[in-house]
Amino acid sequence: MPTFELSLSDDVYSEFQQLADQEFVSEEQAAEELIASGIEAYNVTIVDEEPRDEMMESAENNMFDTAEDPGSIEDDRL
């Protein structure tokens, strides 16, 4: 397992120790799980900034595909 050294401010380290004592078996487990959670939260990707309703998009496409030229109906009657 790779190891690394990390420098934390006294306040952050104090919070880390309290959290590790209350929620985890060891500081090593706390560090691993907290870092993994942070990485997972950081790697959130935005799929679409402006999500569109698929039904509306499909309806718009159908409207343009099936629309007839209104002028052609009048031309046929003449």
TARA-V400818 format. One line per field, one symbol per residue. ss: DSSP state (@ for helix, = for strand, . for the rest). phi: phi as a letter, one per 40 degrees, with the letter a starting at -180 (. if undefined). burial: # if it has 16 or more other C-alpha atoms within 10 Angstrom, else .. A space follows every 50 residues. Layout:
ss->???
phi->???
burial->???
This chain:
ss->.........@@@@@@@@@@@@@@...@@@@@@@@@@@@@@@@........ ...@@@@@@@@@@@@@...@@@@@@@@.
phi->.cbabbbbcdccccccccccccbbcaccccccccccccccccccbccacb cbcccccccccccccbcccccccccccc
burial->...............##..#......#..#.................... ............................
